[in-house]
Protein backbone atom coordinates (compact mmCIF):
# COMPACT_ATOMS: atom_id res chain seq x y z
CA UNK A 1 0.00 0.00 0.00
CA UNK A 2 1.37 3.37 -1.00
CA UNK A 3 0.35 6.82 0.14
CA UNK A 4 -1.58 8.72 -2.54
CA UNK A 5 0.47 11.43 -4.23
CA UNK A 6 -2.54 13.59 -5.04
CA UNK A 7 -6.15 14.01 -3.92
CA UNK A 8 -8.59 14.36 -6.81
CA UNK A 9 -11.56 12.16 -5.87
CA UNK A 10 -13.48 11.03 -2.80
CA UNK A 11 -11.82 7.65 -3.29
CA UNK A 12 -8.43 9.37 -2.99
CA UNK A 13 -9.55 10.85 0.35
CA UNK A 14 -10.56 7.39 1.58
CA UNK A 15 -7.29 5.91 0.30
CA UNK A 16 -5.25 8.56 2.11
CA UNK A 17 -7.08 8.02 5.41
CA UNK A 18 -6.88 4.24 4.94
CA UNK A 19 -3.14 4.52 4.33
CA UNK A 20 -2.63 6.52 7.53
CA UNK A 21 -4.70 4.15 9.67
CA UNK A 22 -3.83 0.75 8.17
CA UNK A 23 -0.29 1.21 6.89
CA UNK A 24 1.13 3.82 9.26
CA UNK A 25 -1.02 2.58 12.16
CA UNK A 26 -1.90 6.15 13.06
CA UNK A 27 -4.69 7.05 15.46
CA UNK A 28 -5.68 9.62 12.87
CA UNK A 29 -7.91 12.60 13.48
CA UNK A 30 -8.24 15.34 10.82
CA UNK A 31 -7.79 18.14 13.39
CA UNK A 32 -4.51 16.81 14.79
CA UNK A 33 -1.43 18.33 13.15
CA UNK A 34 0.95 15.65 11.92
CA UNK A 35 3.77 17.11 14.02
CA UNK A 36 1.75 16.31 17.16
CA UNK A 37 1.86 12.53 16.69
CA UNK A 38 4.27 10.73 19.02
CA UNK A 39 5.32 7.09 19.20
CA UNK A 40 5.19 5.02 22.38
CA UNK A 41 8.61 6.36 23.40
CA UNK A 42 7.45 9.96 23.11
CA UNK A 43 9.38 10.63 19.89
CA UNK A 44 7.89 12.38 16.89
CA UNK A 45 6.40 9.96 14.37
CA UNK A 46 7.09 12.16 11.34
CA UNK A 47 9.94 14.29 10.12
CA UNK A 48 9.22 17.89 9.18
CA UNK A 49 9.17 16.94 5.49
CA UNK A 50 6.75 14.06 6.11
CA UNK A 51 4.47 16.37 8.11
CA UNK A 52 4.43 18.93 5.31
CA UNK A 53 3.61 16.26 2.72
CA UNK A 54 0.73 14.84 4.77
CA UNK A 55 -0.63 18.26 5.75
CA UNK A 56 -0.71 19.22 2.08
CA UNK A 57 -2.67 16.09 1.19
CA UNK A 58 -5.05 16.65 4.09
CA UNK A 59 -5.68 20.24 2.97
CA UNK A 60 -6.59 18.87 -0.47
CA UNK A 61 -8.98 16.41 1.20
CA UNK A 62 -10.77 19.27 2.96
CA UNK A 63 -10.83 21.33 -0.24
CA UNK A 64 -12.44 18.45 -2.11
CA UNK A 65 -14.95 17.02 0.38
CA UNK A 66 -15.13 19.60 3.19
CA UNK A 67 -16.34 18.27 6.53
CA UNK A 68 -16.97 14.86 4.98
CA UNK A 69 -13.31 14.20 5.85
CA UNK A 70 -14.54 13.53 9.39
CA UNK A 71 -17.17 10.99 8.37
CA UNK A 72 -14.78 9.28 5.96
CA UNK A 73 -12.18 9.09 8.71
CA UNK A 74 -14.72 7.68 11.16
CA UNK A 75 -15.86 5.08 8.64
CA UNK A 76 -12.29 3.94 7.91
CA UNK A 77 -11.35 3.86 11.61
CA UNK A 78 -14.48 1.90 12.54
CA UNK A 79 -13.79 -0.52 9.67
CA UNK A 80 -10.25 -0.96 11.05
CA UNK A 81 -11.69 -1.68 14.49
CA UNK A 82 -14.32 -4.06 13.08
CA UNK A 83 -17.26 -1.80 13.94
CA UNK A 84 -18.51 -1.11 10.37
CA UNK A 85 -19.83 2.37 11.18
CA UNK A 86 -21.86 3.76 8.24
CA UNK A 87 -20.55 6.79 6.39
CA UNK A 88 -22.50 9.94 7.23
CA UNK A 89 -21.80 12.73 4.80
CA UNK A 90 -22.49 16.28 5.91
CA UNK A 91 -23.20 17.25 2.31
CA UNK A 92 -26.11 14.76 2.22
CA UNK A 93 -27.85 16.72 4.98
CA UNK A 94 -27.71 20.13 3.32
C-alpha positions as CSV (number, residue, x, y, z in Angstrom):
1,X,0.0,0.0,0.0
2,X,1.4,3.4,-1.0
3,X,0.3,6.8,0.1
4,X,-1.6,8.7,-2.5
5,X,0.5,11.4,-4.2
6,X,-2.5,13.6,-5.0
7,X,-6.1,14.0,-3.9
8,X,-8.6,14.4,-6.8
9,X,-11.6,12.2,-5.9
10,X,-13.5,11.0,-2.8
11,X,-11.8,7.6,-3.3
12,X,-8.4,9.4,-3.0
13,X,-9.6,10.8,0.3
14,X,-10.6,7.4,1.6
15,X,-7.3,5.9,0.3
16,X,-5.2,8.6,2.1
17,X,-7.1,8.0,5.4
18,X,-6.9,4.2,4.9
19,X,-3.1,4.5,4.3
20,X,-2.6,6.5,7.5
21,X,-4.7,4.1,9.7
22,X,-3.8,0.7,8.2
23,X,-0.3,1.2,6.9
24,X,1.1,3.8,9.3
25,X,-1.0,2.6,12.2
26,X,-1.9,6.2,13.1
27,X,-4.7,7.1,15.5
28,X,-5.7,9.6,12.9
29,X,-7.9,12.6,13.5
30,X,-8.2,15.3,10.8
31,X,-7.8,18.1,13.4
32,X,-4.5,16.8,14.8
33,X,-1.4,18.3,13.2
34,X,1.0,15.6,11.9
35,X,3.8,17.1,14.0
36,X,1.7,16.3,17.2
37,X,1.9,12.5,16.7
38,X,4.3,10.7,19.0
39,X,5.3,7.1,19.2
40,X,5.2,5.0,22.4
41,X,8.6,6.4,23.4
42,X,7.5,10.0,23.1
43,X,9.4,10.6,19.9
44,X,7.9,12.4,16.9
45,X,6.4,10.0,14.4
46,X,7.1,12.2,11.3
47,X,9.9,14.3,10.1
48,X,9.2,17.9,9.2
49,X,9.2,16.9,5.5
50,X,6.7,14.1,6.1
51,X,4.5,16.4,8.1
52,X,4.4,18.9,5.3
53,X,3.6,16.3,2.7
54,X,0.7,14.8,4.8
55,X,-0.6,18.3,5.7
56,X,-0.7,19.2,2.1
57,X,-2.7,16.1,1.2
58,X,-5.1,16.7,4.1
59,X,-5.7,20.2,3.0
60,X,-6.6,18.9,-0.5
61,X,-9.0,16.4,1.2
62,X,-10.8,19.3,3.0
63,X,-10.8,21.3,-0.2
64,X,-12.4,18.4,-2.1
65,X,-14.9,17.0,0.4
66,X,-15.1,19.6,3.2
67,X,-16.3,18.3,6.5
68,X,-17.0,14.9,5.0
69,X,-13.3,14.2,5.8
70,X,-14.5,13.5,9.4
71,X,-17.2,11.0,8.4
72,X,-14.8,9.3,6.0
73,X,-12.2,9.1,8.7
74,X,-14.7,7.7,11.2
75,X,-15.9,5.1,8.6
76,X,-12.3,3.9,7.9
77,X,-11.4,3.9,11.6
78,X,-14.5,1.9,12.5
79,X,-13.8,-0.5,9.7
80,X,-10.3,-1.0,11.0
81,X,-11.7,-1.7,14.5
82,X,-14.3,-4.1,13.1
83,X,-17.3,-1.8,13.9
84,X,-18.5,-1.1,10.4
85,X,-19.8,2.4,11.2
86,X,-21.9,3.8,8.2
87,X,-20.5,6.8,6.4
88,X,-22.5,9.9,7.2
89,X,-21.8,12.7,4.8
90,X,-22.5,16.3,5.9
91,X,-23.2,17.2,2.3
92,X,-26.1,14.8,2.2
93,X,-27.8,16.7,5.0
94,X,-27.7,20.1,3.3
